[in-house]
Amino acid sequence: MEKLNLFVLGHRRIAVAVLAGLAVWASISALSQEPRQVAVPVAARDLPSGSTVGAQDITTAKFTESTAPAGLLTKAQLRSRVVAGPMRQGEPFTDARAITPQRLGSGEQLALIDLAAAHARLLRVGDRVDVVSLDADDGARTSVIARGAPVAVIEIPEDSGAASLGVAVPPDIAHSVMTAQLQAPLMVIPTKAP
């Protein structure tokens, strides 16, 4: 036992130095391991609601795997999608923010309609609506601008009583909707599919 004590006492400094070195190495190794990052497609600039996403609208940003949002789209999936609501520069593209162009059929355009948020909350994407214009001079008379138009986009900001609704209609009707909205309020009436 005495020989063991002499051996430990004689090599104590070496043992302490080796253990200290191992502790430093373990600490440096643990600190140098950064969380795994992924490239996420984000808006390269502010994008208005209803705009078609093009290559110039997409850039990438690094997110850690734990902070990347669910429903991310790839750059290839984003081609020709439509922005469902206004997007800020740097905001990630998800399946909820960029809708598929399948909701806009061949020869259709997105006509945006301003309406009360309470009314918009009753509608869902895919519902069909009639778009009705109130007469600017006589609010009792109405005219139907579009019948059975599918709702493609609904944007309801949290801090506002107003909302935007996008319906997929032929180009001439889209222009009529936008022109009528400049002259008088528009209403949408839920209806069955045509």
C-alpha positions, 0 to 999 in steps of 0.5 A, a space after each residue: 500500500 505504501 508503494 501505491 501511495 508513493 506512486 500516486 504522490 509522485 505522479 499526482 501532477 501528471 494525473 491532474 494535468 491529464 484530467 484538466 486537459 480532458 476537461 478542456 477538450 470536452 468543453 471545447 468540443 461541446 461548445 463548438 457543436 452548433 445546431 444543425 441549420 437548414 436553408 429556408 425559402 423566404 420572401 426576397 422583398 415585400 409581396 402584396 396579397 394575390 401576387 404570383 411568386 416568381 424567381 426574383 421573389 425568392 431567396 434563402 435564409 438559415 434557420 435552425 431545424 428547431 425554429 424552421 416553420 412547419 409546411 415549408 415549400 421548396 423553391 421548385 414548389 413555389 414557382 407560380 404560386 399565389 401569395 395568400 396575404 401580404 408577406 414581409 421581406 424575410 418571411 418564410 414561404 409555407 403552404 399556408 402563405 403561398 397557395 397553389 395555382 390550381 385554385 386559379 383555373 386557366 383564364 382566371 384572375 384573382 379579384 380582391 374585394 374589401 369587406 368586413 372582417 366579421 363577414 370574411 370569417 364566415 367564409 373558407 377558401 373554396 367556398 363559392 360566392 356571388 359578388 354583388 355591387 350596391 348602387 352608388 346613388 341608391 343603396 337599395 338597388 344591386 347588381 350581380 357582377 360575378 356568380 358562383 366565384 370560388 374564394 381563393 384567398 382570405 386575409 383577415 388582419 388581427 388588428 383591423 375590422 376589415 378583410 380582403 377576399 380574393 375570388 377566381 374569375 375571368 379577366 373581364 369580370 376581375 376588371 369589373 369587380 375592381 372598377 365597381 369597388 372603386 364606385 360603391 361597396 361590394 358584398 359577397 353572398 355565399 352560394 352553392 357550386 354552379 
